[in-house]
Amino acid sequence: MEKPVNLNEAIQYIKKAGEANVRSVPMTGQNVNSGLYAIEILESGQWMVVAEGMTKLTAENIITQATNRVICG
């Protein structure tokens, strides 16, 4: 899988993967509480980054909205 180039593409990957196969994780070298996060999906037994460089809250909101199929502008 190629890394998505925009948020809409990342949301499509998250929807396809489903809630059980998506997670947000701190990016390498970032603080767990205040650092930047990446969104990963489980594909073919491996975690793949689909979006990165956002706060934990933003990552969790994107995952929640994508898996609930309610995307707010």
Residue pairs with C-beta under 8 A, 6 or more apart in sequence:
1 13
1 43
1 48
3 49
3 50
4 10
4 12
4 13
4 50
4 51
7 51
7 62
9 50
10 39
10 50
10 51
10 62
11 62
11 65
11 66
11 71
13 41
13 50
14 22
14 39
14 41
14 50
14 62
14 63
14 66
14 67
15 66
15 67
15 69
16 41
17 41
17 42
17 43
18 67
19 63
19 67
21 41
21 42
21 43
22 39
22 40
22 41
22 42
22 63
22 66
22 67
23 39
23 40
23 47
23 63
24 37
24 38
24 39
24 40
24 56
24 59
24 60
24 63
25 37
25 38
25 40
26 32
26 35
26 36
26 37
26 38
26 56
27 35
27 36
27 37
27 38
27 52
27 53
29 35
30 36
30 37
33 56
36 52
36 53
36 54
36 55
37 52
37 54
37 55
37 56
37 58
37 59
38 49
38 51
38 52
38 53
38 59
39 49
39 50
39 51
39 52
39 54
39 59
39 62
39 63
40 47
40 48
40 49
40 50
41 47
41 48
41 50
42 48
51 59
51 62
54 62
65 71
65 72
